Amino acid sequence: MLVSYFLALTLSLFALFVRRRMTYRLRAVLLGGLLVLAGFTVLGTDRGAEMVGRYGFGVNGSIRRAPELATAKPTPRPANLRYVGSESCKPCHTSIYNRWKRTPMANVVRDPRQDPKAILADFSHAPSFVNFKKDQIAFVYGSIWKQNYFTQVGNEYYPLPAKWDILHHKWLPYLAKEDWWSAYYPPHNSDRPTGPTCNGCHSVNYNIQTRSVTEWNVGCEDCHGPGSAHIQHPTGSNIVNPGNLNYVAGNNVCIQCHAQGRPAQSPIRGQYYDWPPAFHQAIADLGFKTALERLDHSWKLEPHELGKTNFYYYANGMGHKNRMQGNDYVQSLMYRHGVTCFDCHDVHGTRHPSELRTPANELCSECHAPGSENGPYTSTIEAHTHHKAGSPGSSCIACHMPKIETEGVPGQFVHAHTFRFIAPAMTEKYGIPNPCASCHKEKTTQWASGWIKRWYSPWRIE
């Protein structure tokens, strides 16, 4: 950087004070040199790196800064790094912190003793299976689709037997029955602590021995790694920026929690975990970046047999329930071309649904505008969708990310992330919901298949 500044200053002084009349060629050379140096100067800053990461990527991510450049400088030994909590990031990253603080990520787990408005349920006419009172609730989980309640016994938390359906304003019984781990625990919530099943993803630095956390909710260090060295001496070399990682490690920042799987080694000290404790240990042993690159050593995605529908998957391998965005995404063409979760989402907070960087259609059009080499291969979006512009049928995510994955309460679904269109024939053969029927509920799959063949190809059936 200093060399760039020095050369720019030298060229500027030469251009200003040279006594002889310069030729046009010499002026052009000096001007070009200044522009090149200015570019290096900007891109050498943190803001420049952000610009490259945000705007300079191609479909395969090849233009993004090479991962090794971000770690070329000596980094602190993992054993010397400590978690310091998101509050420690606020003084330098105030605007980002304030945005994040309002996101669901930062507010999934709340203590009603500190935030009395956290409890959304109506206890005035609760059914008989709601056999607990407000003052027994130590934590609430959730604020969008459903809200679960937990009581504290010692230093452990246990789920209470009812949850609140936020959309329909009603109580529902709560007891996990079909998750893979449920067979290894007694059939009562009072015998199923949240430490092995929930806390690893709903906190920062959950310790399975002490059952302590640095902070509850998804904090800065869940995505950037332990921050003690960075707090003491803020540089780009002693903190992980997911945007500087290769696409596998970058996506693993999200897949560590947004995927249904099982620990590679199970049980761990007699306990069955629904999150990867070995990944947390790898962070301490190897560092956050290396642990992300080797996430598959500690976390195995839930297996699936093609052609069979089960609790987790549809017959074609698409996720059947929430928290399976990662299971979906690794099957997608987007993933194979190096696109990352944070190319579309900004978990620091935006004003758009699901923390999208821009409205969904605008976001998709950055790479998939009409006539682009990535498709659609039509002159207009309407020619591709055969629906009016601005209508639900012309929404990219309506067809390529249909809401078919259950959220744990009746009628609530989240978007699939394979980006594959589900043809009506797949509904007939395997019972997988298709996006045509989600809007045209009164029509048959045969009717929808007829239009698909007419619009696209007589051979495009599945």
C-alpha positions as CSV (number, residue, x, y, z in Angstrom):
1,M,0.0,0.0,0.0
2,L,2.8,2.5,0.9
3,V,4.5,1.8,-2.3
4,S,1.3,2.6,-4.2
5,Y,0.9,5.9,-2.4
6,F,4.5,6.8,-3.0
7,L,4.4,6.0,-6.8
8,A,1.1,7.9,-7.2
9,L,2.6,11.0,-5.4
10,T,5.8,10.8,-7.5
11,L,3.9,10.7,-10.8
12,S,1.6,13.5,-9.7
13,L,4.5,15.8,-8.8
14,F,6.2,15.0,-12.0
15,A,3.1,15.8,-14.0
16,L,2.6,19.1,-12.1
17,F,6.1,20.5,-12.0
18,V,7.9,19.2,-15.1
19,R,9.1,22.3,-17.0
20,R,9.2,20.9,-20.5
21,R,6.1,20.6,-22.5
22,M,4.8,17.0,-22.3
23,T,3.7,15.1,-25.4
24,Y,0.2,13.7,-25.5
25,R,1.7,10.2,-25.3
26,L,3.5,11.0,-22.1
27,R,0.4,12.6,-20.6
28,A,-1.6,9.4,-21.5
29,V,1.1,7.2,-19.9
30,L,1.1,9.2,-16.7
31,L,-2.7,9.3,-16.5
32,G,-3.0,5.6,-17.1
33,G,-0.4,4.9,-14.4
34,L,-2.3,7.0,-12.0
35,L,-5.6,5.2,-12.7
36,V,-4.0,1.8,-12.3
37,L,-2.3,2.8,-9.0
38,A,-5.6,4.3,-7.8
39,G,-7.3,0.9,-8.5
40,F,-4.7,-1.0,-6.5
41,T,-5.0,1.5,-3.7
42,V,-8.8,1.1,-3.4
43,L,-8.8,-2.7,-3.8
44,G,-6.1,-3.0,-1.2
45,T,-8.4,-1.6,1.5
46,D,-11.1,-3.5,3.4
47,R,-13.7,-1.5,1.4
48,G,-12.1,-2.7,-1.8
49,A,-12.1,-6.3,-0.7
50,E,-15.8,-5.9,0.1
51,M,-16.4,-4.5,-3.4
52,V,-14.7,-7.5,-5.0
53,G,-16.6,-9.9,-2.8
54,R,-19.9,-8.3,-3.4
55,Y,-19.8,-7.2,-7.1
56,G,-16.8,-9.0,-8.7
57,F,-17.9,-12.6,-8.7
58,G,-18.8,-14.6,-11.8
59,V,-21.1,-17.6,-11.8
60,N,-18.3,-19.9,-10.8
61,G,-16.9,-17.5,-8.2
62,S,-13.6,-17.4,-10.0
63,I,-13.1,-13.7,-9.8
64,R,-13.5,-13.6,-6.1
65,R,-10.3,-13.1,-4.1
66,A,-8.4,-16.4,-3.9
67,P,-8.8,-17.9,-0.4
68,E,-5.1,-18.3,0.2
69,L,-4.5,-14.5,-0.2
70,A,-6.7,-13.8,2.9
71,T,-4.5,-16.0,5.1
72,A,-1.1,-15.2,3.7
73,K,-0.1,-13.4,6.9
74,P,0.7,-15.3,10.1
75,T,-2.4,-16.0,12.1
76,P,-2.8,-16.6,15.9
77,R,-2.7,-20.3,17.0
78,P,-6.2,-21.6,17.5
79,A,-5.5,-22.5,21.1
80,N,-4.8,-18.9,21.9
81,L,-8.1,-17.6,20.5
82,R,-11.1,-17.0,22.7
83,Y,-14.8,-16.1,22.1
84,V,-15.6,-12.6,23.2
85,G,-19.3,-12.2,22.2
86,S,-21.0,-10.0,19.6
87,E,-21.2,-7.0,21.9
88,S,-17.4,-6.7,21.5
89,C,-17.8,-6.2,17.8
90,K,-20.2,-3.2,18.2
91,P,-17.7,-0.4,18.8
92,C,-16.0,-0.8,15.3
93,H,-18.9,-2.3,13.4
94,T,-21.8,-0.3,14.9
95,S,-24.0,-0.1,11.8
96,I,-23.6,-3.8,11.0
97,Y,-24.2,-4.8,14.7
98,N,-27.4,-2.7,14.9
99,R,-28.8,-4.3,11.7
100,W,-27.9,-7.8,12.9
101,K,-29.5,-7.1,16.3
102,R,-32.9,-6.8,14.7
103,T,-32.7,-10.0,12.7
104,P,-34.3,-13.4,13.6
105,M,-30.8,-14.8,13.9
106,A,-30.2,-12.6,16.9
107,N,-33.6,-13.1,18.5
108,V,-34.5,-16.8,18.2
109,V,-33.7,-17.5,21.8
110,R,-35.0,-15.0,24.4
111,D,-35.3,-14.9,28.2
112,P,-38.8,-13.6,29.2
113,R,-37.4,-12.4,32.5
114,Q,-35.3,-9.9,30.5
115,D,-37.9,-9.4,27.8
116,P,-41.4,-9.8,29.1
117,K,-42.9,-9.3,25.6
118,A,-41.0,-12.3,24.3
119,I,-43.9,-14.7,25.1
120,L,-46.4,-14.5,22.3
121,A,-48.8,-17.2,23.5
122,D,-52.2,-16.6,25.0
123,F,-52.4,-18.3,28.4
124,S,-55.9,-17.0,29.3
125,H,-57.8,-20.0,27.7
126,A,-55.0,-22.6,27.3
127,P,-56.0,-26.2,26.6
128,S,-55.3,-28.9,29.2
129,F,-52.0,-30.1,27.6
130,V,-50.5,-26.7,28.4
131,N,-49.6,-27.8,31.9
132,F,-47.2,-25.0,32.7
133,K,-47.4,-21.3,33.6
134,K,-45.5,-18.3,32.3
135,D,-43.2,-18.1,35.3
136,Q,-41.9,-21.6,34.5
137,I,-40.6,-20.5,31.1
138,A,-36.9,-19.8,31.1
139,F,-36.5,-19.5,27.4
140,V,-38.6,-19.0,24.3
141,Y,-37.5,-20.3,20.9
142,G,-38.9,-18.6,17.8
143,S,-40.9,-15.6,16.7
144,I,-41.9,-16.1,13.1
145,W,-43.8,-19.4,12.6
146,K,-44.0,-21.0,16.0
147,Q,-42.8,-20.5,19.5
148,N,-41.5,-23.3,21.7
149,Y,-41.0,-23.0,25.5
150,F,-38.3,-24.3,27.7
151,T,-37.8,-24.6,31.4
152,Q,-34.5,-24.7,33.3
153,V,-33.4,-27.5,35.7
154,G,-29.9,-26.8,37.0
155,N,-27.7,-25.7,34.1
156,E,-29.8,-27.6,31.5
157,Y,-33.0,-26.7,29.6
158,Y,-35.9,-28.9,28.7
159,P,-38.8,-28.4,26.2
160,L,-42.3,-27.9,27.6
161,P,-45.1,-30.0,26.1
162,A,-46.8,-27.3,24.1
163,K,-45.9,-24.7,21.4
164,W,-47.7,-21.6,20.0
165,D,-48.8,-21.4,16.4
166,I,-48.1,-17.8,15.7
167,L,-50.0,-17.4,12.4
168,H,-53.2,-19.1,13.7
169,H,-52.9,-17.9,17.3
170,K,-53.4,-21.3,18.8
171,W,-51.7,-23.9,21.0
172,L,-50.4,-27.2,19.6
173,P,-48.9,-30.2,21.5
174,Y,-45.1,-30.5,21.2
175,L,-43.2,-33.8,21.3
176,A,-40.5,-34.8,18.9
177,K,-41.3,-38.2,17.6
178,E,-39.7,-38.8,14.2
179,D,-36.3,-37.1,14.3
180,W,-33.5,-39.7,14.1
181,W,-32.3,-39.0,17.7
182,S,-35.7,-39.4,19.3
183,A,-35.3,-43.2,19.6
184,Y,-32.3,-42.7,21.8
185,Y,-34.1,-40.6,24.4
186,P,-37.1,-41.4,26.7
187,P,-40.5,-40.4,25.3
188,H,-41.0,-37.5,27.7
189,N,-39.8,-33.9,27.1
190,S,-38.6,-33.8,30.7
191,D,-35.9,-36.3,29.7
192,R,-34.7,-34.6,26.6
193,P,-32.3,-31.7,27.3
194,T,-31.7,-29.1,24.7
195,G,-28.0,-29.3,25.0
196,P,-27.6,-32.3,22.7
197,T,-30.5,-31.4,20.4
198,C,-30.6,-27.6,20.0
199,N,-28.0,-25.5,21.8
200,G,-25.1,-26.0,19.5
201,C,-26.8,-24.0,16.7
202,H,-28.8,-21.6,18.9
203,S,-25.7,-20.2,20.7
204,V,-22.1,-19.2,20.4
205,N,-19.5,-21.6,21.8
206,Y,-21.8,-24.1,23.6
207,N,-19.6,-26.2,25.9
208,I,-20.9,-29.8,26.2
209,Q,-19.0,-30.3,29.4
210,T,-20.0,-27.2,31.3
211,R,-23.3,-26.5,29.3
212,S,-22.2,-22.9,29.2
213,V,-22.3,-20.4,26.2
214,T,-20.6,-17.2,25.3
215,E,-24.0,-15.9,24.2
216,W,-27.3,-17.2,23.1
217,N,-28.5,-16.9,19.5
218,V,-26.5,-16.8,16.3
219,G,-23.7,-14.3,16.9
220,C,-20.9,-12.8,15.0
221,E,-18.4,-15.5,16.0
222,D,-20.6,-18.3,14.7
223,C,-19.8,-17.1,11.2
224,H,-16.4,-15.3,11.7
225,G,-14.7,-17.5,14.3
226,P,-13.3,-16.6,17.7
227,G,-12.6,-12.9,17.9
228,S,-10.2,-12.3,20.7
229,A,-7.2,-11.6,18.5
230,H,-9.2,-9.4,16.2
231,I,-10.5,-7.3,19.1
232,Q,-7.0,-6.7,20.4
233,H,-5.5,-5.9,17.0
234,P,-8.1,-5.5,14.2
235,T,-6.7,-6.8,10.9
236,G,-8.1,-8.9,8.1
237,S,-5.6,-11.7,8.9
238,N,-6.8,-12.6,12.4
239,I,-10.6,-13.0,11.6
240,V,-12.4,-15.1,9.1
241,N,-14.3,-13.3,6.3
242,P,-16.6,-15.9,4.7
243,G,-16.4,-13.9,1.5
244,N,-12.7,-14.8,1.2
245,L,-13.2,-18.5,1.5
246,N,-13.7,-21.0,-1.4
247,Y,-17.3,-21.9,-2.1
248,V,-17.3,-25.1,-0.1
249,A,-16.0,-23.6,3.1
250,G,-18.0,-20.4,2.5
251,N,-21.2,-22.4,2.3
252,N,-20.3,-24.5,5.2
253,V,-20.6,-21.4,7.4
254,C,-24.3,-21.8,6.9
255,I,-24.5,-25.6,6.4
256,Q,-23.0,-26.2,9.9
257,C,-26.6,-25.4,11.2
258,H,-28.9,-25.2,8.2
259,A,-28.7,-28.8,7.3
260,Q,-30.2,-32.0,8.7
261,G,-27.5,-34.5,9.6
262,R,-25.8,-36.6,12.2
263,P,-22.3,-36.3,13.9
264,A,-19.7,-38.4,12.2
265,Q,-19.0,-40.1,15.6
266,S,-22.1,-40.9,17.6
267,P,-22.8,-41.2,20.5
268,I,-20.4,-38.7,22.1
269,R,-19.9,-39.5,25.8
270,G,-23.2,-41.4,25.8
271,Q,-25.2,-38.5,24.3
272,Y,-26.8,-38.3,20.8
273,Y,-26.4,-34.9,19.3
274,D,-28.4,-33.2,16.5
275,W,-25.5,-30.9,15.8
276,P,-21.7,-31.5,15.3
277,P,-19.8,-31.1,18.6
278,A,-16.6,-32.3,16.8
279,F,-16.8,-29.3,14.5
280,H,-16.7,-27.0,17.6
281,Q,-13.7,-29.0,18.9
282,A,-12.0,-28.7,15.4
283,I,-12.3,-24.9,15.7
284,A,-10.3,-25.0,18.9
285,D,-7.7,-27.5,17.5
286,L,-7.3,-26.4,13.9
287,G,-8.8,-22.9,13.6
288,F,-12.1,-21.8,12.2
289,K,-11.2,-21.7,8.5
290,T,-9.7,-25.2,8.5
291,A,-12.6,-26.6,10.5
292,L,-15.0,-25.2,7.9
293,E,-13.0,-26.8,5.1
294,R,-13.3,-30.1,6.9
295,L,-16.9,-29.9,8.2
296,D,-17.7,-33.2,6.5
297,H,-15.2,-34.9,8.9
298,S,-17.5,-34.1,11.8
299,W,-21.0,-33.8,10.2
300,K,-22.7,-36.2,7.8
301,L,-25.9,-35.1,6.0
302,E,-28.9,-37.2,6.6
303,P,-28.8,-40.2,4.1
304,H,-31.5,-40.6,1.5
305,E,-32.6,-43.5,-0.8
306,L,-33.7,-42.1,-4.1
307,G,-37.3,-42.9,-4.9
308,K,-38.4,-43.1,-1.2
309,T,-40.1,-40.4,0.8
310,N,-39.3,-40.3,4.5
311,F,-39.5,-37.8,7.4
312,Y,-36.6,-35.8,5.9
313,Y,-36.7,-36.1,2.1
314,Y,-39.1,-36.3,-0.8
315,A,-38.6,-39.2,-3.2
316,N,-36.4,-37.0,-5.5
317,G,-34.1,-36.0,-2.6
318,M,-35.5,-32.6,-1.9
319,G,-35.9,-31.6,1.7
320,H,-39.2,-32.4,3.3
321,K,-38.8,-30.2,6.4
322,N,-37.2,-27.0,7.6
323,R,-33.5,-26.7,8.5
324,M,-32.6,-28.6,5.3
325,Q,-31.5,-25.7,3.1
326,G,-28.0,-27.1,3.1
327,N,-29.2,-30.6,2.1
328,D,-31.0,-29.1,-0.8
329,Y,-28.4,-26.6,-1.8
330,V,-25.5,-29.0,-2.2
331,Q,-27.5,-30.8,-4.9
332,S,-28.0,-27.6,-6.9
333,L,-26.4,-26.4,-10.0
334,M,-25.8,-23.1,-8.2
335,Y,-23.6,-24.8,-5.6
336,R,-21.6,-26.6,-8.2
337,H,-20.9,-23.3,-10.0
338,G,-19.6,-21.7,-6.8
339,V,-22.5,-19.5,-5.7
340,T,-22.6,-19.1,-2.0
341,C,-25.5,-18.5,0.5
342,F,-24.3,-15.0,1.1
343,D,-24.4,-14.1,-2.6
344,C,-28.1,-13.9,-2.0
345,H,-28.6,-13.4,1.8
346,D,-27.0,-10.8,4.1
347,V,-27.4,-12.2,7.6
348,H,-26.4,-8.9,9.0
349,G,-29.9,-7.8,8.2
350,T,-31.8,-6.2,5.3
351,R,-35.3,-4.8,4.8
352,H,-36.2,-7.7,2.5
353,P,-37.7,-11.1,3.4
354,S,-35.3,-13.8,4.5
355,E,-32.5,-11.2,4.7
356,L,-32.2,-11.2,0.9
357,R,-29.8,-8.5,-0.5
358,T,-32.5,-7.2,-2.9
359,P,-36.1,-8.3,-3.8
360,A,-36.1,-11.8,-5.1
361,N,-36.7,-11.2,-8.8
362,E,-34.1,-8.4,-8.9
363,L,-31.6,-10.7,-7.1
364,C,-32.1,-13.6,-9.6
365,S,-31.9,-11.2,-12.5
366,E,-28.4,-10.2,-11.6
367,C,-27.3,-13.6,-13.1
368,H,-30.4,-14.8,-14.9
369,A,-31.7,-11.8,-16.9
370,P,-33.4,-12.5,-20.2
371,G,-30.9,-13.3,-22.9
372,S,-28.0,-14.0,-20.5
373,E,-25.8,-17.0,-21.0
374,N,-27.2,-18.5,-17.7
375,G,-30.7,-18.4,-19.0
376,P,-33.6,-17.9,-19.3
377,Y,-33.1,-18.1,-23.1
378,T,-35.9,-15.8,-23.9
379,S,-36.2,-12.1,-24.7
380,T,-38.4,-11.3,-21.7
381,I,-39.3,-12.9,-18.4
382,E,-43.0,-13.2,-19.5
383,A,-41.8,-15.3,-22.5
384,H,-40.1,-17.6,-20.0
385,T,-42.9,-17.8,-17.4
386,H,-45.9,-17.4,-19.6
387,H,-47.4,-15.3,-16.9
388,K,-47.9,-11.5,-16.7
389,A,-45.0,-9.4,-15.4
390,G,-45.3,-8.8,-11.7
391,S,-47.8,-11.6,-11.2
392,P,-47.1,-14.5,-8.8
393,G,-46.6,-16.7,-11.8
394,S,-43.7,-14.5,-12.9
395,S,-41.9,-14.7,-9.5
396,C,-38.6,-16.7,-9.9
397,I,-38.9,-18.2,-6.5
398,A,-42.5,-19.3,-7.0
399,C,-41.4,-21.9,-9.6
400,H,-37.7,-22.5,-8.7
401,M,-38.0,-22.3,-4.9
402,P,-41.5,-23.5,-4.1
403,K,-42.6,-23.5,-0.5
404,I,-42.8,-27.2,0.1
405,E,-40.8,-27.8,3.3
406,T,-42.7,-28.0,6.5
407,E,-42.0,-25.6,9.4
408,G,-43.5,-27.7,12.2
409,V,-47.0,-26.1,12.3
410,P,-49.9,-26.8,9.9
411,G,-49.9,-24.8,6.8
412,Q,-46.5,-23.2,7.3
413,F,-43.8,-24.0,4.7
414,V,-40.4,-22.7,3.7
415,H,-38.7,-22.4,0.3
416,A,-36.8,-25.3,-1.3
417,H,-33.2,-24.6,-2.2
418,T,-32.4,-27.1,-5.0
419,F,-33.6,-24.5,-7.6
420,R,-35.1,-27.3,-9.6
421,F,-38.5,-27.0,-11.2
422,I,-40.9,-29.7,-9.9
423,A,-42.9,-30.9,-12.9
424,P,-46.6,-31.9,-12.3
425,A,-45.6,-35.4,-13.3
426,M,-43.5,-35.6,-10.2
427,T,-46.6,-35.0,-8.1
428,E,-48.4,-37.8,-9.9
429,K,-45.5,-40.3,-9.5
430,Y,-44.1,-39.4,-6.1
431,G,-46.5,-37.1,-4.4
432,I,-44.0,-34.2,-4.4
433,P,-45.9,-30.8,-4.4
434,N,-45.5,-28.8,-7.6
435,P,-45.5,-25.0,-7.9
436,C,-48.3,-25.0,-10.5
437,A,-50.7,-26.6,-8.0
438,S,-49.7,-24.2,-5.3
439,C,-51.5,-21.4,-7.2
440,H,-53.9,-23.3,-9.3
441,K,-55.4,-25.3,-6.5
442,E,-58.6,-26.1,-8.4
443,K,-56.7,-27.6,-11.4
444,T,-55.4,-31.2,-11.9
445,T,-51.8,-32.2,-12.5
446,Q,-52.9,-33.4,-15.9
447,W,-54.1,-29.9,-16.7
448,A,-50.7,-28.4,-15.6
449,S,-48.7,-31.0,-17.5
450,G,-50.6,-30.1,-20.7
451,W,-49.5,-26.5,-20.4
452,I,-45.9,-27.5,-19.6
453,K,-45.7,-29.6,-22.7
454,R,-47.3,-26.8,-24.8
455,W,-45.0,-24.1,-23.5
456,Y,-41.7,-25.8,-23.3
457,S,-41.3,-29.3,-24.8
458,P,-43.4,-32.4,-25.3
459,W,-40.5,-34.3,-23.7
460,R,-40.2,-32.2,-20.6
461,I,-42.2,-34.4,-18.3
462,E,-40.1,-34.9,-15.2
